[in-house]
Structure formats: structure tokens, C-alpha cells
């Protein structure tokens, strides 16, 4: 098991993608490998949602604000309460 952990950590430190990407990141195919890069558009949406939460807005208010502003999930759907919770927590 330690070999697996060591390999995964080594790949992460080199910027290689292991499985799914986190919010605000994207996979980029380069030189025969997938690398993780920051997705500026998605990251700015997350920053905006986290800012609204820091201002004291409830998750329901944030969902309504996202719908007003056209902020969608990766799949193109309007966010749900659970999605907003995930975005806020990071």
C-alpha cells in the first residue's frame, strides 16, 4: 500500500492528474500524459460563490443568485443546494 501512496504523491507533485479533477481544475493532455491546470473560468465562479457565502448568504439564496447570473455546474445544470455546499467547502 505504501508503494501506491508514494506513486500517487509523486505524480501529484509533478502536476499529473490522478482520477477526477477538483473544482477549479481541468485535465490537459500533453506529452502523452494528463496534467492538472487551473481552470480560471471555473475558479472565478467558485470564488464568487464563496464570497457570497462569506457575506452571510444562505445556500438557497446562493442557488437563486447562481440562476440569475447563469452560473452552472460542469454538466450545464443549475446548481442544487448540495452542489453549492460542495463549492463553498471546496
C-alpha positions as CSV (number, residue, x, y, z in Angstrom):
1,X,0.0,0.0,0.0
2,X,2.9,2.4,0.7
3,X,4.2,1.9,-2.8
4,X,0.8,3.1,-4.2
5,X,0.7,6.1,-1.9
6,X,4.3,7.0,-2.8
7,X,3.5,6.7,-6.6
8,X,0.3,8.8,-6.3
9,X,2.1,11.5,-4.3
10,X,4.9,11.6,-6.8
11,X,2.5,12.0,-9.7
12,X,0.7,14.8,-7.9
13,X,3.9,16.7,-7.1
14,X,4.8,16.6,-10.8
15,X,1.3,18.0,-11.7
16,X,0.0,14.8,-13.2
17,X,-3.7,14.0,-13.0
18,X,-4.8,11.2,-10.7
19,X,-8.5,10.3,-11.3
20,X,-11.0,13.2,-11.3
21,X,-10.0,16.8,-11.0
22,X,-11.0,19.1,-8.1
23,X,-13.2,22.1,-8.6
24,X,-11.4,24.9,-10.3
25,X,-9.0,22.5,-12.1
26,X,-9.1,20.8,-15.5
27,X,-7.2,17.9,-17.2
28,X,-4.9,18.8,-20.1
29,X,-3.4,16.2,-22.4
30,X,0.2,17.0,-23.1
31,X,3.2,14.8,-24.0
32,X,1.2,11.6,-23.7
33,X,0.0,12.4,-20.1
34,X,-2.8,14.2,-18.4
35,X,-1.7,17.2,-16.4
36,X,-3.8,19.3,-14.0
37,X,-4.1,23.0,-14.7
38,X,-6.2,25.7,-13.1
39,X,-9.5,26.4,-14.9
40,X,-9.7,30.2,-14.5
41,X,-13.4,30.4,-15.5
42,X,-14.5,27.7,-13.0
43,X,-12.2,29.1,-10.3
44,X,-13.7,32.6,-10.6
45,X,-17.2,31.1,-10.3
46,X,-16.2,29.3,-7.1
47,X,-14.6,32.4,-5.7
48,X,-17.8,34.4,-6.4
49,X,-20.0,31.7,-4.7
50,X,-17.6,31.5,-1.7
51,X,-17.7,35.3,-1.5
52,X,-21.4,35.3,-1.3
53,X,-21.3,32.8,1.5
54,X,-18.8,34.8,3.4
55,X,-21.2,37.8,3.1
56,X,-23.7,35.6,5.0
57,X,-26.0,34.5,2.2
58,X,-27.8,31.2,2.8
59,X,-27.3,28.3,0.4
60,X,-30.8,28.8,-1.0
61,X,-30.0,32.5,-1.7
62,X,-26.8,31.5,-3.4
63,X,-28.7,28.9,-5.6
64,X,-31.1,31.7,-6.7
65,X,-28.2,34.1,-7.3
66,X,-26.4,31.5,-9.4
67,X,-29.5,31.0,-11.5
68,X,-29.8,34.8,-12.0
69,X,-26.1,35.1,-13.0
70,X,-26.2,32.0,-15.2
71,X,-23.6,30.1,-13.1
72,X,-24.0,26.4,-14.0
73,X,-22.4,23.1,-12.9
74,X,-19.8,21.3,-15.1
75,X,-22.7,19.4,-16.6
76,X,-24.5,22.6,-17.6
77,X,-27.3,22.3,-15.0
78,X,-28.3,24.9,-12.4
79,X,-26.6,24.1,-9.1
80,X,-28.6,22.5,-6.3
81,X,-28.2,23.1,-2.5
82,X,-25.8,20.2,-2.2
83,X,-23.7,21.4,-5.1
84,X,-23.4,24.9,-3.6
85,X,-22.4,23.3,-0.3
86,X,-19.6,21.4,-2.1
87,X,-18.5,24.6,-3.8
88,X,-18.4,26.5,-0.6
89,X,-16.4,23.8,1.3
90,X,-14.0,23.3,-1.6
